[in-house]
Amino acid sequence: MNVAQTAVKSDEYRIEEGKRSLIHDPVEGDNTKITLVRARGSYVWDDKGNRYLDCTSQAWSNNLGANDPRVVEAAIAQLREITHARPNFNTKPLLTLTSKLRDIAPGDLHRIGYALHGSLAVEMAMKLALKNRPGAQNIIVLQDAYHGRSITTMAASWPHPDNPFLPLQPRFTRIPHPDPYRPRLGLDPETDVQLCLSLLEDVIDRGVDGGVAAIMMEPIMGNGGHIVLPVSYLKGVREICDRRGILLIWDEIQSCFGRTGKMFASDFYGIVPDIMTFGKGIGGGFPLAGIFASEKLNKFDSGEDALTFGSFPVAMAAAIATIDAIIEDKLCDKAHDLGIFATGRLKEMAKHRKLIGDVRGPGLFVSIELVKDRETKEPARAAAAEVYRRGVDRGVLFGESRYAGLGNLIKVKPPLDCSVEDMGHALDVLDEVLGSIEADGIA
């Protein structure tokens, strides 16, 4: 096709051709693969003019709400100055953001590094751990962990079905973890915690060769089932790491910047890891991620960690505005209060919606686990997928846990500045959708 023919293609043709040409295979007839054209606050609009209340915050990234004018103006102002600098150079946004993050960092996590997405931030954390524990060859992760979809981070996450990437993936040691909703062998949850801590020590002693550099975990497990790990377990892992000279990495990419009702889950639990990843909510819709690390750890040497666009000035300017807005608008407090409202409503809903097995927080880290039977707790995966689809039809975007139809969680995680009225509407729609699914006998 020549240049003249290319130029006359209509916008509609371009859109359809683009859909056919994407490398990621869409699900045939999937009504949820909508084309977004506009976003403001808690809402997004598609190319047909439909408006949706976004209870996914676009993968939990719009903590501040979509297209906040303060973030947009900060990004535009930076665009007029400098849009790109290679990592050999500093920029004012880089140094200003680093200083602000140091101010709000938990404990002594005053060393800060950057990447453009969470998977590379996790890889940065692992590299720093291995550098600081020479000779230790293993990183331990939890069985239902989720740390990203790069070759390395997929290997550190719960098993991908029919994984075609195994030949190139590193091997991680996965350990069992407590699940307060499903404690093992009918144990009470605290006994299950102690069992899992004992198993962790056993794995460190007898389950690996070459020593353990780090234990990496999400304090609240996101895509692996929104499992809220008990504080006694988190403190127990911290104690084991301290006693054995192992570094503790917390992956806070989903829980950071106000989502739990505190700036970080580390603040919520009162536990400080040695390395902590961040991402998603920091950028106000712009791509940015990175790590906090203890001042006790050695820095990277030249060439060990350098990304061409890792210090993207526009995203960093947006992040500065985002952090300022989260603090000025008291969004951590708002997330705490709105989360109490939401989980309270969901617990009331559970009294008449038999599909709801469990309601979870904290803050706006809100979800429900759907089950076929409350006694057996068998996951209701088909019902969860149907909630998602029917929610779209009613103008509300609910989140799911896991992909490929493997999850049975529904997430209600709008931006932190979502109004009580909008949250109430989302929960009304959820109630209606669950009622229609139960009436249809879907589980």
N, C-alpha and C positions, 0 to 999 in steps of 0.2 A: 504494500500500500504506500502511495507517495504522500508527500507532505500536504498537498492540496486536499486529498481525500481525507486525511487525518483531521484536518482543520474543520471540516463540515459536519463531523459527527455531533449529534445533539447531546445535550446534558443527560437526558433520559437514557439514551443509548450508552453513554459512558458509565452511568450508574449500574445498569444491568450487566454490561461487559465486565465492569470491575468486580461485581459479585461472582460472576462465573470464573474469574481469573485468580481469585484469592487462593493461596496455598493451603489455608485451613479449611477443611471440608465442612460445609454447613449441614445441619440435619434437615433432611427434606421436609418441607411443610412446617418448619419450626416458626411459630408466630412470635417468638421472643427475640429473634434476630432482627430487630428493628433498626432503621437508619436514623441516627440522632442528628439533629441540625442545630439545636439550641439548648442551653441550660442556664438556669438561674436558681440560686438557693437550693431548695429541696426538690426542684422540678426539672424535668427534661422534656423536650418536644421532638417528635419524629418528623420525617419528611412528608407525612400526610396531614400534619397539623394536630395530631393527637398529643395530649399532655399526660405525663406520668409522674406520680409521686415516687421519687427514687429512694427506696429503702435499702439500696446497695451502696449509696454514696460513690457509685462508679468504682467498685472493688475497694470500698472503705477508704477511698482516697480524698474525697471532698469533705473532710471534717468541718471545714469552715463554711461549706455550702458552695455550690458551683458559681464560678465567675464573679466572685466577690469583687466589687469595684476597687477596693484598696489593693488587692492582689493584681488585678488587671493593670491598674495605673502604674504600679511598681514595675511590672514586667515591661510595659511600654516605655517607661522612662529609661530602663536599662537597655532596651533595644536600640534606643537612639545613641547610646554611648559605645558599648562594645558587646557583641553577642557571643564571642568565642575567644577563649584563651587556652592554649595547651598547658598541661600540668607543670611545665617548667616555670610558669609565671604565676604571681599572685594577682588577684583583682580585689577591689574594694568590697564587692558583695561576698566573696569568699572569706575574707578576713572578718568582716562584720558579722556574717552568719555564724562563723566559728566561735566568735566571742559570745554571741547570744546563746548559742547552744551550751557553751561552757557554763554560763550563768544558771541554766535550768537543769543541767545534767545531775542525775543522782550520784551521791557519794563523790568518789574521786575520778569519775569517768570523764576526764578532761582532755583526753587525746581524741581527735575527731578526724575521720576520713570520709570521702564521698565517692558515690557512684551514681548512675542514672536509674538503676532499678534494683529491686530487692534481692534478686538472685545474686548479683555481683557483690552486693553488700554482705550477704551471707558468706560468699567465697572469700571476701576480704577478711571477715572475722576468723574464718578457719585458717587462712594463711598466717594471720598474726598469732593465733594460738600455737600453730606448729613452729613458727619462728621462735616463740618464747619458751617452748618446751622441747629443745633439741633432743633427738633420740626417741621421743614418744611418737608413735606412728598411728595412733588410733583416735578417732573422734566418735563418741557414743551419742546416739540420738534416740528419741522415743518412737515407739512403734506406730503411733498415729500422727507423727510429726508432719508438718508441711513447711518446706523451706524454699520452694521455688521450682522453676522448670528449666533451668539450664541443665546441661549434662550432669554436672556435679550435684546440684541441689535436688534434682529429681531423685538421685540415688540416696540422698539423706532424708527423703520424705517417705510417706507410706507408699507401698509398692504400686507402681503403675501397671494396669492390666496389660498382659501380653507385651511386656516391655521390650521394644526392639533395640534399645540403646545400651543394653548390658555390656556388650564387648568393650565399650569405652568408658564405662562408669567406674569410679572408685568404689570400694566396699566400705560400708559403715556398719557398725555394730548396733543393732536395734534392740532396745530393752523394753520390757513391759512397764506400764505406768498405771497409777490408780485412775479409776473412773468412778466418781461418787454415785453416778446413776446405775452403774453396773459393776459393783464390787465382786471380786472373785469368790466362788465357792460359797456364796451366801454370807461372806464375812461382813462385818460392819465396816463402813468406809475407813475408819482410822486404822483398823487392823490391816486392811488392804494396803494402806499407805506404808505401814511398817514392813509388810511383806515385800513391796516393790523396792523399798530402800535396801532391804536385805539382799534382794536379787541383784540390785545394782552393785553392791559391794562384792558379791560373788562373781559377777561378770568381770569387774576390775581385777580381781585376784586370779581368776581361772578361765576367763572367757576370751581373752585377747592375747596376742603376742606383740611385744614391743612397747608396751606401756601406753597409757592414755594421756593425750595432750589436753583434751577438753571434753566436757559434756555440754551438748548443745540442745536447747529446748525452747519452746514457746511457753511463757507463763500461763497463757490461756490458748489452747490449741484451736487454731482457726479452721482451715479447710479439712482437717482430719476429724472433725466432729464437734467443734466448739466445746471441748471438754475443759471445764474450769478446774485446774489442778488445785488440790487442797493446799493451804498455806503450810501445813505441817510437812507435806511432801517437799515443797519448794525450799523450806528451811532445812530439811534433812539433806537434800542434795547439796545445798550451799555448805553445810557442815562437812559432808563427805569430801567435797572438793578442797576445802581448807585443810582438812586433816591429811589428805593424801597428795597435796601439791598439784592438783588438777585445776585447770582453768574452767570457769563457768561462763558459757555464752548464752545470753537470752536473746531470742529472736522476737523483737517487739515491732516488727514491720506492720502488723495488723493492730497492735494494741497501743501504739504511741500517740502522743499529741492529743490527749484528752478523751480518747475513746472509752476508757474505763471509768471516767469521772475524776481521774487524776491525770497529770501531764504524761506520766508513764506508768505502766503496770508495776515497775520497780517501786514507784512512790506508793501505789495502791497497797502492795504487799509489804513494804518496808524491808525489801531485800535488794542488795546491790550486787549484780554480777560483775565479772571481770571485763567482759566485752558485751556490748549490747548493740544490736542492729536497729536501725530505724528506716522509715520510708513512708510511702503512701501519703498519709495525712500532712506531711510537712510542706509539700510543695504547692498547696492550694490549687491543684489541678495540673501543675507542671511536674515533669519527671525529676525526681531527686530521691536519693537514699544514701545510706552510709552507716558508719559505726561510731559508737563511743567506746573508748578503751581506758582502762585504769592507767594513771600516771606511773604506776609501778612497772608497766610493761615496756619492753624495748620497742622503739619505732621501727618502721620499715627502712631498709637501706635503699639506696638509689637503684631504680629499675625493678624493685620487687613488687611494686603496686603503682601503676600509672595507667590512666585511662584518658584517651584523647578528649572526650567530652565529659569526663567525670566531674569537672568543676564548672558546669554550664552557668555562666553569669546570670542569664535571664531567670532560670529556675531558682537560683540562689536569692536573687532580688525578690522573687515571688515568695520564697520561704521566709525571708525576713518579715515581709508584710503579713504573712500567715501567722507566724508566731506572735507578733505584736497584737494581731486581732484576736487570737485565742485568749491571750492574757487580758486585753482591754475589755473584751466582751464577756469575760468570766465563763467561757464555754465549758471548762471542766466542771464547774458547779452546775451549769445547765444540763450537761450530759448526765451527771449524777441524779439530778431531780427528775429529768425526763425518763431516765432508765427505771427509776422507782415507779413512776406512773405506768410505764409500759409493762413491766413485769407484773405489777399488781393487776392490771387489766387482763393479762394473759393467764394468770392464775385463776381469776374469776371465770375466764373463758373455758379453762380446762374442766370446770365443773360440769359443763354441758357438751363439750366437744371431746368425745372419747379418743380421737386420734392423738390428742396432746398427751405425751407421756411425761415430759419434763419441761420446765421453764427456766431459762438461764440468763444471767447478767455477767458482770456488773456494768454499771453505766449504760452506755449505748452499744455495748457488746451483747446485744439481745438476740436470743434465739429460742425456738421450741424444737424439741425432738418428737417426731411423729412415729407412733408405734401401732402395730396391728392389734395388739392386746397388751393391756397395762400389767398383767401378771407375767407374761412371758417376755415382754419388752422386745418382741420381734420387730425389727425396723420396717416402717411403712414407706418404702422407697418410691413406689408408684404414686402414692398420695402426695409425697413431697414434690415430685416432678409436676403433678397436676396443679398443686397450689401455685407454683411458679407460672404455669401457662394461664390459668384462670385469673391470676392476679393481673397479668398483662392485659387481658381482655377488659378488666375493670379499671385500668389506669393506675395500677400500683405495681412497682417493680420490687419483688421480694428477692432476697438472696438465698442461695442454696449452699450446702456443704458437700464438698467433693464434686467431681465431674463424672461424665460417662454413666450417669444414673446410679452411682454407687452410694449416694448420701441420702439421709432421711431427716436432715435439719432444714428448717426454714429460718432465715435470719431477717431481723427487722432492725436495720442499722442505718438510719438516715443521717444526714449531716447533724453536727452537734447543735446547730442553731435552728433545727426543725422546731416548729411551733407545736404546742400541746394539741391544738386543733388538727393539725396535719397528722400528727401521730395517732390521735384518736380516730381519724378517718381511715388511716392505714389498718388499724386494728379492727375497725368495723368491717372493712373489706375482707380481712383475713378470716374473721368469724363467719361471714357470709360464704366465702369460698370453702372453708372447712365443712360447713353445713351442707353445701351442695355435693361435695365429694363423699361425705358420709352417706347422703341420700342415694348416691349412685353406687354405693358399695365398693368404692375403690380403696385399696389399702396397699 
